[in-house]
Every structure is written in structure tokens, then in C-alpha cells.
Amino acid sequence: MDEFLTGQRFEVQINLDKPRLLRLDFNAFCKAEEVSGLSFLDWNGELTGVRLKALVWAGIVYDEGERRLTYDEVGDALNATALDVIVAVTEAVFKSLPEPSEEGETQEDPQEAAPATS
């Protein structure tokens, strides 16, 4: 199955209150917007404390039956692990960005690609 559909493309391991899986897919970005009131679609990449806390809270993957951490519990856990989590969140954000299309990667100069005329 396509890694975009399963969400695996967007996953990284973080150490919070315990080792956890963080998935920053579109749903997580929307949840982070709802809880923080900040936009993540026009985000310039500056990772503030509010953005970090919102992304981590929204992106944690829970096992079936596991109690969800509250927004404040995520903040408490970040007190001890913020630097490591910032690295992991940055990795997850880059994973969530679409890859450039093959057409957009290199543009041939049409003058150079045209056959020579005699």
C-alpha cells in the first residue's frame, strides 16, 4: 500500500514520557491548528514552543486502548526532552513535504535540447 495512504511516510520515533511514534500527516497538522489557533499551511518553518507542543500533541500515535496525553501533559514531558523532540519533529516535517516531481527537478534548456539544424 502507498506509504502516503498508510501514514508511514510521516512517522518518526520520539522520546517523550516514553518512546512514542509521532505521525505528522495532514490530519495531525489540522489538529495542531485547531488546538493552537496557528496556521500550519503557510508556516515558514519557525518552530516556536506553541507550534512544537501542538504538533507533538496532535501527532502522537496511540495503541488501541491507550490513554491519550492531555495537551498540558505533552508540555510537561517536553520540559525534559524538548531538544531531542525538536530534532525528531523537524525530521517528520521534512518527511511530510511532498517530493518534487520529476518534471520539476531539472529543466532542460530548450535551446540545448533542440537538434542542430544544418
Secondary structure, 3 states (H helix, E strand, C coil): CCHHHHCHHHEEEEECCCEEEEECCHHHHHHHHHHHCCCCCCCCCCCCHHHHHHHHHHHEECCCCCCCCCHHHHHHHHHHHHHHHHHHHHHHHHHHCCCCCHHHHCCCCHHHHCCCCC
